[in-house]
Amino acid sequence: MARRTGSGTTYFEYRTVTLPGSVSRGDVRRLLTDEAEYGRWELARTRVYVGGTRKVWLRRKAMKVPSTL
């Protein structure tokens, strides 16, 4: 998925993580911190549903590499 920023186009890749309501806030924070630190993901959106289930969208910049063939 591409999003325009300024004069150029920035491409992002997205990842969706669904967590059950039984997972504590501290564990969710630890998981998202690890994803951000080691996988270079950033938080794009978070949604908490009625049963306590959390759905988290993560994104990171993706390089658009031109073909050399």
PyMOL Python script that loads the backbone (N, CA, C, O; Angstrom):
from pymol import cmd

cmd.read_pdbstr("""\
ATOM      1  N   MET A   1       0.838  -1.164   0.000  1.00  0.00           N
ATOM      2  CA  MET A   1       0.000   0.000   0.000  1.00  0.00           C
ATOM      3  C   MET A   1       0.891   1.237   0.000  1.00  0.00           C
ATOM      4  O   MET A   1       1.870   1.285   0.745  1.00  0.00           O
ATOM      5  N   ALA A   2       0.579   2.217  -0.803  1.00  0.00           N
ATOM      6  CA  ALA A   2       1.396   3.425  -0.925  1.00  0.00           C
ATOM      7  C   ALA A   2       0.658   4.622  -0.350  1.00  0.00           C
ATOM      8  O   ALA A   2      -0.563   4.735  -0.462  1.00  0.00           O
ATOM      9  N   ARG A   3       1.418   5.506   0.265  1.00  0.00           N
ATOM     10  CA  ARG A   3       0.860   6.755   0.753  1.00  0.00           C
ATOM     11  C   ARG A   3       1.769   7.874   0.307  1.00  0.00           C
ATOM     12  O   ARG A   3       2.991   7.765   0.398  1.00  0.00           O
ATOM     13  N   ARG A   4       1.177   8.951  -0.176  1.00  0.00           N
ATOM     14  CA  ARG A   4       1.966  10.099  -0.612  1.00  0.00           C
ATOM     15  C   ARG A   4       2.324  10.964   0.583  1.00  0.00           C
ATOM     16  O   ARG A   4       1.476  11.289   1.414  1.00  0.00           O
ATOM     17  N   THR A   5       3.585  11.327   0.654  1.00  0.00           N
ATOM     18  CA  THR A   5       4.036  12.282   1.659  1.00  0.00           C
ATOM     19  C   THR A   5       4.942  13.292   0.976  1.00  0.00           C
ATOM     20  O   THR A   5       5.974  12.924   0.414  1.00  0.00           O
ATOM     21  N   GLY A   6       4.571  14.536   1.022  1.00  0.00           N
ATOM     22  CA  GLY A   6       5.382  15.585   0.406  1.00  0.00           C
ATOM     23  C   GLY A   6       5.445  15.424  -1.101  1.00  0.00           C
ATOM     24  O   GLY A   6       4.425  15.199  -1.752  1.00  0.00           O
ATOM     25  N   SER A   7       6.654  15.541  -1.657  1.00  0.00           N
ATOM     26  CA  SER A   7       6.810  15.464  -3.104  1.00  0.00           C
ATOM     27  C   SER A   7       6.977  14.034  -3.604  1.00  0.00           C
ATOM     28  O   SER A   7       6.752  13.768  -4.785  1.00  0.00           O
ATOM     29  N   GLY A   8       7.364  13.113  -2.732  1.00  0.00           N
ATOM     30  CA  GLY A   8       7.593  11.733  -3.163  1.00  0.00           C
ATOM     31  C   GLY A   8       6.510  10.790  -2.665  1.00  0.00           C
ATOM     32  O   GLY A   8       5.552  11.205  -2.012  1.00  0.00           O
ATOM     33  N   THR A   9       6.679   9.517  -2.984  1.00  0.00           N
ATOM     34  CA  THR A   9       5.745   8.505  -2.526  1.00  0.00           C
ATOM     35  C   THR A   9       6.469   7.584  -1.562  1.00  0.00           C
ATOM     36  O   THR A   9       7.545   7.070  -1.869  1.00  0.00           O
ATOM     37  N   THR A  10       5.877   7.379  -0.401  1.00  0.00           N
ATOM     38  CA  THR A  10       6.426   6.484   0.597  1.00  0.00           C
ATOM     39  C   THR A  10       5.579   5.229   0.624  1.00  0.00           C
ATOM     40  O   THR A  10       4.352   5.303   0.696  1.00  0.00           O
ATOM     41  N   TYR A  11       6.225   4.084   0.567  1.00  0.00           N
ATOM     42  CA  TYR A  11       5.514   2.819   0.586  1.00  0.00           C
ATOM     43  C   TYR A  11       5.625   2.195   1.966  1.00  0.00           C
ATOM     44  O   TYR A  11       6.705   2.161   2.556  1.00  0.00           O
ATOM     45  N   PHE A  12       4.506   1.703   2.477  1.00  0.00           N
ATOM     46  CA  PHE A  12       4.478   1.050   3.768  1.00  0.00           C
ATOM     47  C   PHE A  12       4.002  -0.384   3.599  1.00  0.00           C
ATOM     48  O   PHE A  12       3.166  -0.679   2.745  1.00  0.00           O
ATOM     49  N   GLU A  13       4.545  -1.268   4.423  1.00  0.00           N
ATOM     50  CA  GLU A  13       3.978  -2.597   4.517  1.00  0.00           C
ATOM     51  C   GLU A  13       3.304  -2.685   5.879  1.00  0.00           C
ATOM     52  O   GLU A  13       3.793  -2.132   6.865  1.00  0.00           O
ATOM     53  N   TYR A  14       2.178  -3.385   5.920  1.00  0.00           N
ATOM     54  CA  TYR A  14       1.353  -3.449   7.119  1.00  0.00           C
ATOM     55  C   TYR A  14       1.312  -4.857   7.671  1.00  0.00           C
ATOM     56  O   TYR A  14       1.419  -5.834   6.931  1.00  0.00           O
ATOM     57  N   ARG A  15       1.157  -4.948   8.981  1.00  0.00           N
ATOM     58  CA  ARG A  15       1.022  -6.223   9.670  1.00  0.00           C
ATOM     59  C   ARG A  15      -0.071  -6.065  10.714  1.00  0.00           C
ATOM     60  O   ARG A  15      -0.086  -5.079  11.451  1.00  0.00           O
ATOM     61  N   THR A  16      -0.982  -7.020  10.785  1.00  0.00           N
ATOM     62  CA  THR A  16      -2.064  -6.990  11.751  1.00  0.00           C
ATOM     63  C   THR A  16      -1.816  -8.035  12.825  1.00  0.00           C
ATOM     64  O   THR A  16      -1.535  -9.195  12.524  1.00  0.00           O
ATOM     65  N   VAL A  17      -1.922  -7.618  14.078  1.00  0.00           N
ATOM     66  CA  VAL A  17      -1.738  -8.515  15.219  1.00  0.00           C
ATOM     67  C   VAL A  17      -3.031  -8.497  16.026  1.00  0.00           C
ATOM     68  O   VAL A  17      -3.505  -7.429  16.413  1.00  0.00           O
ATOM     69  N   THR A  18      -3.602  -9.666  16.283  1.00  0.00           N
ATOM     70  CA  THR A  18      -4.807  -9.777  17.097  1.00  0.00           C
ATOM     71  C   THR A  18      -4.437 -10.449  18.410  1.00  0.00           C
ATOM     72  O   THR A  18      -3.848 -11.530  18.422  1.00  0.00           O
ATOM     73  N   LEU A  19      -4.787  -9.802  19.515  1.00  0.00           N
ATOM     74  CA  LEU A  19      -4.441 -10.299  20.835  1.00  0.00           C
ATOM     75  C   LEU A  19      -5.712 -10.532  21.644  1.00  0.00           C
ATOM     76  O   LEU A  19      -6.600  -9.680  21.652  1.00  0.00           O
ATOM     77  N   PRO A  20      -5.814 -11.676  22.326  1.00  0.00           N
ATOM     78  CA  PRO A  20      -7.017 -11.945  23.132  1.00  0.00           C
ATOM     79  C   PRO A  20      -7.081 -11.036  24.352  1.00  0.00           C
ATOM     80  O   PRO A  20      -6.078 -10.444  24.751  1.00  0.00           O
ATOM     81  N   GLY A  21      -8.257 -10.933  24.935  1.00  0.00           N
ATOM     82  CA  GLY A  21      -8.456 -10.074  26.096  1.00  0.00           C
ATOM     83  C   GLY A  21      -7.729 -10.550  27.338  1.00  0.00           C
ATOM     84  O   GLY A  21      -7.553  -9.783  28.285  1.00  0.00           O
ATOM     85  N   SER A  22      -7.307 -11.802  27.350  1.00  0.00           N
ATOM     86  CA  SER A  22      -6.627 -12.348  28.526  1.00  0.00           C
ATOM     87  C   SER A  22      -5.173 -11.882  28.641  1.00  0.00           C
ATOM     88  O   SER A  22      -4.540 -12.093  29.675  1.00  0.00           O
ATOM     89  N   VAL A  23      -4.645 -11.260  27.603  1.00  0.00           N
ATOM     90  CA  VAL A  23      -3.268 -10.764  27.621  1.00  0.00           C
ATOM     91  C   VAL A  23      -3.253  -9.424  28.358  1.00  0.00           C
ATOM     92  O   VAL A  23      -4.056  -8.540  28.060  1.00  0.00           O
ATOM     93  N   SER A  24      -2.346  -9.277  29.314  1.00  0.00           N
ATOM     94  CA  SER A  24      -2.297  -8.045  30.109  1.00  0.00           C
ATOM     95  C   SER A  24      -1.736  -6.883  29.292  1.00  0.00           C
ATOM     96  O   SER A  24      -1.087  -7.079  28.265  1.00  0.00           O
ATOM     97  N   ARG A  25      -2.003  -5.672  29.775  1.00  0.00           N
ATOM     98  CA  ARG A  25      -1.512  -4.474  29.090  1.00  0.00           C
ATOM     99  C   ARG A  25       0.010  -4.446  29.064  1.00  0.00           C
ATOM    100  O   ARG A  25       0.610  -4.014  28.080  1.00  0.00           O
ATOM    101  N   GLY A  26       0.629  -4.903  30.132  1.00  0.00           N
ATOM    102  CA  GLY A  26       2.095  -4.936  30.193  1.00  0.00           C
ATOM    103  C   GLY A  26       2.687  -5.872  29.160  1.00  0.00           C
ATOM    104  O   GLY A  26       3.707  -5.561  28.545  1.00  0.00           O
ATOM    105  N   ASP A  27       2.043  -7.036  28.962  1.00  0.00           N
ATOM    106  CA  ASP A  27       2.516  -7.981  27.948  1.00  0.00           C
ATOM    107  C   ASP A  27       2.334  -7.428  26.540  1.00  0.00           C
ATOM    108  O   ASP A  27       3.189  -7.621  25.675  1.00  0.00           O
ATOM    109  N   VAL A  28       1.219  -6.741  26.313  1.00  0.00           N
ATOM    110  CA  VAL A  28       0.982  -6.121  25.004  1.00  0.00           C
ATOM    111  C   VAL A  28       2.033  -5.045  24.749  1.00  0.00           C
ATOM    112  O   VAL A  28       2.584  -4.952  23.653  1.00  0.00           O
ATOM    113  N   ARG A  29       2.304  -4.237  25.765  1.00  0.00           N
ATOM    114  CA  ARG A  29       3.310  -3.182  25.626  1.00  0.00           C
ATOM    115  C   ARG A  29       4.682  -3.770  25.325  1.00  0.00           C
ATOM    116  O   ARG A  29       5.414  -3.257  24.478  1.00  0.00           O
ATOM    117  N   ARG A  30       5.025  -4.846  26.022  1.00  0.00           N
ATOM    118  CA  ARG A  30       6.317  -5.505  25.806  1.00  0.00           C
ATOM    119  C   ARG A  30       6.412  -6.067  24.384  1.00  0.00           C
ATOM    120  O   ARG A  30       7.447  -5.929  23.732  1.00  0.00           O
ATOM    121  N   LEU A  31       5.350  -6.690  23.909  1.00  0.00           N
ATOM    122  CA  LEU A  31       5.321  -7.249  22.552  1.00  0.00           C
ATOM    123  C   LEU A  31       5.495  -6.152  21.502  1.00  0.00           C
ATOM    124  O   LEU A  31       6.290  -6.294  20.572  1.00  0.00           O
ATOM    125  N   LEU A  32       4.749  -5.063  21.658  1.00  0.00           N
ATOM    126  CA  LEU A  32       4.825  -3.971  20.681  1.00  0.00           C
ATOM    127  C   LEU A  32       6.171  -3.255  20.738  1.00  0.00           C
ATOM    128  O   LEU A  32       6.676  -2.802  19.711  1.00  0.00           O
ATOM    129  N   THR A  33       6.749  -3.152  21.918  1.00  0.00           N
ATOM    130  CA  THR A  33       8.080  -2.550  22.047  1.00  0.00           C
ATOM    131  C   THR A  33       9.123  -3.391  21.335  1.00  0.00           C
ATOM    132  O   THR A  33       9.994  -2.852  20.651  1.00  0.00           O
ATOM    133  N   ASP A  34       9.044  -4.709  21.488  1.00  0.00           N
ATOM    134  CA  ASP A  34       9.983  -5.598  20.796  1.00  0.00           C
ATOM    135  C   ASP A  34       9.827  -5.508  19.287  1.00  0.00           C
ATOM    136  O   ASP A  34      10.820  -5.486  18.560  1.00  0.00           O
ATOM    137  N   GLU A  35       8.589  -5.455  18.811  1.00  0.00           N
ATOM    138  CA  GLU A  35       8.353  -5.335  17.367  1.00  0.00           C
ATOM    139  C   GLU A  35       8.925  -4.023  16.834  1.00  0.00           C
ATOM    140  O   GLU A  35       9.506  -3.989  15.749  1.00  0.00           O
ATOM    141  N   ALA A  36       8.761  -2.954  17.596  1.00  0.00           N
ATOM    142  CA  ALA A  36       9.265  -1.654  17.154  1.00  0.00           C
ATOM    143  C   ALA A  36      10.792  -1.610  17.168  1.00  0.00           C
ATOM    144  O   ALA A  36      11.414  -1.056  16.262  1.00  0.00           O
ATOM    145  N   GLU A  37      11.387  -2.201  18.204  1.00  0.00           N
ATOM    146  CA  GLU A  37      12.835  -2.121  18.351  1.00  0.00           C
ATOM    147  C   GLU A  37      13.578  -3.030  17.379  1.00  0.00           C
ATOM    148  O   GLU A  37      14.554  -2.609  16.758  1.00  0.00           O
ATOM    149  N   TYR A  38      13.125  -4.263  17.245  1.00  0.00           N
ATOM    150  CA  TYR A  38      13.863  -5.241  16.439  1.00  0.00           C
ATOM    151  C   TYR A  38      13.329  -5.385  15.017  1.00  0.00           C
ATOM    152  O   TYR A  38      14.094  -5.695  14.104  1.00  0.00           O
ATOM    153  N   GLY A  39      12.034  -5.167  14.813  1.00  0.00           N
ATOM    154  CA  GLY A  39      11.466  -5.327  13.482  1.00  0.00           C
ATOM    155  C   GLY A  39      11.239  -4.019  12.751  1.00  0.00           C
ATOM    156  O   GLY A  39      10.806  -4.007  11.599  1.00  0.00           O
ATOM    157  N   ARG A  40      11.536  -2.906  13.434  1.00  0.00           N
ATOM    158  CA  ARG A  40      11.343  -1.560  12.877  1.00  0.00           C
ATOM    159  C   ARG A  40       9.895  -1.276  12.504  1.00  0.00           C
ATOM    160  O   ARG A  40       9.631  -0.556  11.541  1.00  0.00           O
ATOM    161  N   TRP A  41       8.962  -1.835  13.257  1.00  0.00           N
ATOM    162  CA  TRP A  41       7.544  -1.567  13.045  1.00  0.00           C
ATOM    163  C   TRP A  41       7.148  -0.379  13.899  1.00  0.00           C
ATOM    164  O   TRP A  41       7.728  -0.141  14.958  1.00  0.00           O
ATOM    165  N   GLU A  42       6.151   0.372  13.429  1.00  0.00           N
ATOM    166  CA  GLU A  42       5.587   1.456  14.226  1.00  0.00           C
ATOM    167  C   GLU A  42       4.081   1.254  14.316  1.00  0.00           C
ATOM    168  O   GLU A  42       3.474   0.641  13.437  1.00  0.00           O
ATOM    169  N   LEU A  43       3.497   1.761  15.357  1.00  0.00           N
ATOM    170  CA  LEU A  43       2.072   1.597  15.601  1.00  0.00           C
ATOM    171  C   LEU A  43       1.291   2.487  14.650  1.00  0.00           C
ATOM    172  O   LEU A  43       1.496   3.701  14.614  1.00  0.00           O
ATOM    173  N   ALA A  44       0.393   1.881  13.880  1.00  0.00           N
ATOM    174  CA  ALA A  44      -0.433   2.647  12.954  1.00  0.00           C
ATOM    175  C   ALA A  44      -1.836   2.847  13.518  1.00  0.00           C
ATOM    176  O   ALA A  44      -2.416   3.923  13.377  1.00  0.00           O
ATOM    177  N   ARG A  45      -2.388   1.801  14.163  1.00  0.00           N
ATOM    178  CA  ARG A  45      -3.749   1.882  14.663  1.00  0.00           C
ATOM    179  C   ARG A  45      -3.971   0.790  15.702  1.00  0.00           C
ATOM    180  O   ARG A  45      -3.391  -0.292  15.608  1.00  0.00           O
ATOM    181  N   THR A  46      -4.808   1.076  16.688  1.00  0.00           N
ATOM    182  CA  THR A  46      -5.175   0.097  17.709  1.00  0.00           C
ATOM    183  C   THR A  46      -6.676   0.141  17.899  1.00  0.00           C
ATOM    184  O   THR A  46      -7.289   1.208  17.887  1.00  0.00           O
ATOM    185  N   ARG A  47      -7.255  -1.024  18.073  1.00  0.00           N
ATOM    186  CA  ARG A  47      -8.695  -1.105  18.298  1.00  0.00           C
ATOM    187  C   ARG A  47      -8.952  -2.110  19.406  1.00  0.00           C
ATOM    188  O   ARG A  47      -8.397  -3.208  19.381  1.00  0.00           O
ATOM    189  N   VAL A  48      -9.781  -1.756  20.376  1.00  0.00           N
ATOM    190  CA  VAL A  48     -10.158  -2.654  21.460  1.00  0.00           C
ATOM    191  C   VAL A  48     -11.634  -2.967  21.292  1.00  0.00           C
ATOM    192  O   VAL A  48     -12.464  -2.061  21.216  1.00  0.00           O
ATOM    193  N   TYR A  49     -11.959  -4.255  21.235  1.00  0.00           N
ATOM    194  CA  TYR A  49     -13.328  -4.694  21.026  1.00  0.00           C
ATOM    195  C   TYR A  49     -14.011  -4.976  22.359  1.00  0.00           C
ATOM    196  O   TYR A  49     -13.359  -4.978  23.403  1.00  0.00           O
ATOM    197  N   VAL A  50     -15.320  -5.213  22.328  1.00  0.00           N
ATOM    198  CA  VAL A  50     -16.138  -5.376  23.521  1.00  0.00           C
ATOM    199  C   VAL A  50     -15.628  -6.494  24.429  1.00  0.00           C
ATOM    200  O   VAL A  50     -15.598  -6.302  25.644  1.00  0.00           O
ATOM    201  N   GLY A  51     -15.234  -7.621  23.914  1.00  0.00           N
ATOM    202  CA  GLY A  51     -14.765  -8.732  24.720  1.00  0.00           C
ATOM    203  C   GLY A  51     -13.358  -8.546  25.269  1.00  0.00           C
ATOM    204  O   GLY A  51     -12.863  -9.418  25.983  1.00  0.00           O
ATOM    205  N   GLY A  52     -12.709  -7.444  24.958  1.00  0.00           N
ATOM    206  CA  GLY A  52     -11.355  -7.185  25.421  1.00  0.00           C
ATOM    207  C   GLY A  52     -10.296  -7.535  24.390  1.00  0.00           C
ATOM    208  O   GLY A  52      -9.110  -7.295  24.615  1.00  0.00           O
ATOM    209  N   THR A  53     -10.713  -8.100  23.260  1.00  0.00           N
ATOM    210  CA  THR A  53      -9.765  -8.437  22.196  1.00  0.00           C
ATOM    211  C   THR A  53      -9.187  -7.157  21.608  1.00  0.00           C
ATOM    212  O   THR A  53      -9.911  -6.192  21.359  1.00  0.00           O
ATOM    213  N   ARG A  54      -7.880  -7.159  21.391  1.00  0.00           N
ATOM    214  CA  ARG A  54      -7.209  -6.009  20.788  1.00  0.00           C
ATOM    215  C   ARG A  54      -6.752  -6.373  19.382  1.00  0.00           C
ATOM    216  O   ARG A  54      -6.237  -7.465  19.142  1.00  0.00           O
ATOM    217  N   LYS A  55      -6.947  -5.445  18.467  1.00  0.00           N
ATOM    218  CA  LYS A  55      -6.433  -5.607  17.111  1.00  0.00           C
ATOM    219  C   LYS A  55      -5.497  -4.435  16.867  1.00  0.00           C
ATOM    220  O   LYS A  55      -5.886  -3.276  17.007  1.00  0.00           O
ATOM    221  N   VAL A  56      -4.261  -4.749  16.501  1.00  0.00           N
ATOM    222  CA  VAL A  56      -3.217  -3.733  16.350  1.00  0.00           C
ATOM    223  C   VAL A  56      -2.686  -3.794  14.930  1.00  0.00           C
ATOM    224  O   VAL A  56      -2.347  -4.869  14.436  1.00  0.00           O
ATOM    225  N   TRP A  57      -2.613  -2.632  14.264  1.00  0.00           N
ATOM    226  CA  TRP A  57      -2.024  -2.533  12.937  1.00  0.00           C
ATOM    227  C   TRP A  57      -0.657  -1.884  13.080  1.00  0.00           C
ATOM    228  O   TRP A  57      -0.530  -0.797  13.643  1.00  0.00           O
ATOM    229  N   LEU A  58       0.358  -2.558  12.568  1.00  0.00           N
ATOM    230  CA  LEU A  58       1.718  -2.043  12.580  1.00  0.00           C
ATOM    231  C   LEU A  58       2.127  -1.730  11.150  1.00  0.00           C
ATOM    232  O   LEU A  58       1.645  -2.364  10.211  1.00  0.00           O
ATOM    233  N   ARG A  59       3.008  -0.762  10.980  1.00  0.00           N
ATOM    234  CA  ARG A  59       3.494  -0.443   9.638  1.00  0.00           C
ATOM    235  C   ARG A  59       4.974  -0.146   9.695  1.00  0.00           C
ATOM    236  O   ARG A  59       5.505   0.233  10.739  1.00  0.00           O
ATOM    237  N   ARG A  60       5.638  -0.321   8.561  1.00  0.00           N
ATOM    238  CA  ARG A  60       7.034   0.074   8.411  1.00  0.00           C
ATOM    239  C   ARG A  60       7.272   0.454   6.966  1.00  0.00           C
ATOM    240  O   ARG A  60       6.564   0.004   6.065  1.00  0.00           O
ATOM    241  N   LYS A  61       8.267   1.281   6.759  1.00  0.00           N
ATOM    242  CA  LYS A  61       8.582   1.715   5.405  1.00  0.00           C
ATOM    243  C   LYS A  61       9.155   0.547   4.619  1.00  0.00           C
ATOM    244  O   LYS A  61       9.977  -0.218   5.123  1.00  0.00           O
ATOM    245  N   ALA A  62       8.709   0.425   3.383  1.00  0.00           N
ATOM    246  CA  ALA A  62       9.202  -0.623   2.503  1.00  0.00           C
ATOM    247  C   ALA A  62       9.937   0.042   1.353  1.00  0.00           C
ATOM    248  O   ALA A  62       9.499   1.060   0.819  1.00  0.00           O
ATOM    249  N   MET A  63      11.047  -0.546   0.990  1.00  0.00           N
ATOM    250  CA  MET A  63      11.833   0.007  -0.113  1.00  0.00           C
ATOM    251  C   MET A  63      11.286  -0.502  -1.434  1.00  0.00           C
ATOM    252  O   MET A  63      11.032  -1.696  -1.590  1.00  0.00           O
ATOM    253  N   LYS A  64      11.109   0.385  -2.362  1.00  0.00           N
ATOM    254  CA  LYS A  64      10.692   0.025  -3.715  1.00  0.00           C
ATOM    255  C   LYS A  64      11.975  -0.097  -4.543  1.00  0.00           C
ATOM    256  O   LYS A  64      12.583   0.907  -4.914  1.00  0.00           O
ATOM    257  N   VAL A  65      12.374  -1.327  -4.824  1.00  0.00           N
ATOM    258  CA  VAL A  65      13.622  -1.578  -5.515  1.00  0.00           C
ATOM    259  C   VAL A  65      13.338  -1.800  -6.994  1.00  0.00           C
ATOM    260  O   VAL A  65      12.567  -2.695  -7.341  1.00  0.00           O
ATOM    261  N   PRO A  66      13.941  -1.006  -7.870  1.00  0.00           N
ATOM    262  CA  PRO A  66      13.727  -1.198  -9.308  1.00  0.00           C
ATOM    263  C   PRO A  66      14.395  -2.495  -9.804  1.00  0.00           C
ATOM    264  O   PRO A  66      15.434  -2.907  -9.290  1.00  0.00           O
ATOM    265  N   SER A  67      13.796  -3.102 -10.777  1.00  0.00           N
ATOM    266  CA  SER A  67      14.323  -4.326 -11.349  1.00  0.00           C
ATOM    267  C   SER A  67      15.624  -4.066 -12.110  1.00  0.00           C
ATOM    268  O   SER A  67      15.752  -3.056 -12.802  1.00  0.00           O
ATOM    269  N   THR A  68      16.584  -4.979 -11.977  1.00  0.00           N
ATOM    270  CA  THR A  68      17.846  -4.820 -12.674  1.00  0.00           C
ATOM    271  C   THR A  68      17.909  -5.671 -13.942  1.00  0.00           C
ATOM    272  O   THR A  68      18.920  -5.689 -14.645  1.00  0.00           O
ATOM    273  N   LEU A  69      16.831  -6.362 -14.214  1.00  0.00           N
ATOM    274  CA  LEU A  69      16.806  -7.218 -15.409  1.00  0.00           C
ATOM    275  C   LEU A  69      16.278  -6.498 -16.612  1.00  0.00           C
ATOM    276  O   LEU A  69      16.194  -7.080 -17.694  1.00  0.00           O
TER     277      LEU A  69
END
""", "prot")
cmd.dss("prot")
cmd.show_as("cartoon", "prot")
cmd.util.cbc("prot")
cmd.orient("prot")
